C-alpha cells in the first residue's frame, strides 16, 4: 500500500513540475512578442516576475517531495518515538505540533525568499523583517491555542467513534464556516488596521450599489495593505452580520470613484449569485471525500510506515496527503470559480459600467504586474479567474 501512495504522490509532483516548466517556456516566449494590455517595459517585467515565481515553485515542489518521502519512510516513526506521553490526546497534539513545526521550518526559507528577494526586487514588498517576525509570532500563538484545541477535539473523535471520519468532517466543516463568520471582525484585525471609509461621494455610491442587491453589511472599510505590499485588491468577506466590504488602501489610491464602483459591482455580483455559499459547499464536498478516503485507509499502510494507527498519526497522514486529493479536484474547482468570476464581471459591468470595469482591470494587472498570458495547462489547473484577455 505504501508503494501505491508513494507512486501517486510522485505522479502528482512530476505533473506539478511539468506544468511549471511549460509555463516558464511559454512566458519566456510570449514576453518577447508585442505587448498586450500594458506598456512594453511593464509587460517584460510582468513576464520576468511570473517566471521567477515559477522557478521558485519548482524547487519548493521538489523539496516538498523529499520531505514527503522522509515522513512516510522514516519521519513518522521517528517522531512517534520522540513523543512518548501517557495521555492519548496530549500525545496526538504534541505529535501534530511536531509535524506542523517541521513542515513550517522546511517551507520558511521559500516564504522568506519570495517576500524579501523576489517581491522586493519587483517592487511589491513593503514588509520589514520586524513586521514579518511580529506576524509570525501572532500566527504561532493563534495556532497553538486554536490549532491545539482543534487537534485535541479531532483526536478525541477518532478515538471515540467508529465512523470518526464522518463526525470529523462535520466538526471541521463547522469550524470552517465559523472562521468565515469570525474572520472579518476578529481574525483579520489582528494583522491589519481597518478604518471605515470617509463620508462622501464614494461611500454614498457604494451604499446605493449595496441597496440595489439587498446587501446589509457590517460596514465599508479601508485596509492598510500598503504597509506590507503594493498590490491592489478588494474583497467582500464574512457571513451573516459580520459581512463587510474591504478595500485595500492601495486600490483607493490608484482607482477613481467610477472604477472602484465597477470593482465593487463585481464583488457584489458574488453576493447576488450566492457564490460564497457555493464555495463553502464545494469546500464541504472536498472535505467529505478526503475524510471518507482517509477514514478507510488500511492499517497496513501505517505499519509499513513503522507506526501504529493512532489519532495523531492519522491526522498527520490526512494533512500530508490532502494536497494530493485537492490537486485532483483543482481543475473542477478552478472551472467553477472561473465561471463564477466571469458572471461577477458581467454583473459588475452592468452595475458600474463596462468601460469603468475594463479600465479598472487594466490598472489592476498593470499595478500588480500580472502577466496577461499563461500556458493552457496553467489556466486549466490553477486559474480561478478568467484569463484577463477573455
Buried (B, 14 or more C-beta within 10 A) or exposed (E): BBEEBBEBBEEBBEBBBEBBBBBBEBBEEBBEEEBEBBEEEBBBBBBBBBBBBBBBBBBBBEBBBEBBBBBBBEBBBBBBEEBEEEEBBBBBBBBBBBBBEBBBEBBEEBEEBBBBEBBBEBEBBBBEEEEBEEBEEEBEEEBEEEBBEBBBBBBBBBBEEEEBBBBBBBBBBEBEEEEBBBBBBEEBEEBBEBEEBEEEEBBEBBEEBBEEBEBEBBBBBBBBBBEBBBBBBBBBBBBEEBBBBBBBBBBBEBBEBBBBBBBBBBBBBBBBBEBBEBBBEBBBBBBBBBBEBBBEBEEEBBEBBBBEBBBBBBBBBBBBBBBBBEBEBBBEBBBBBBEBBBBBBBBBBEBBBEEBBBBBBBBBBBBBBBBBBBBEBBBBBEBEBBEBEE
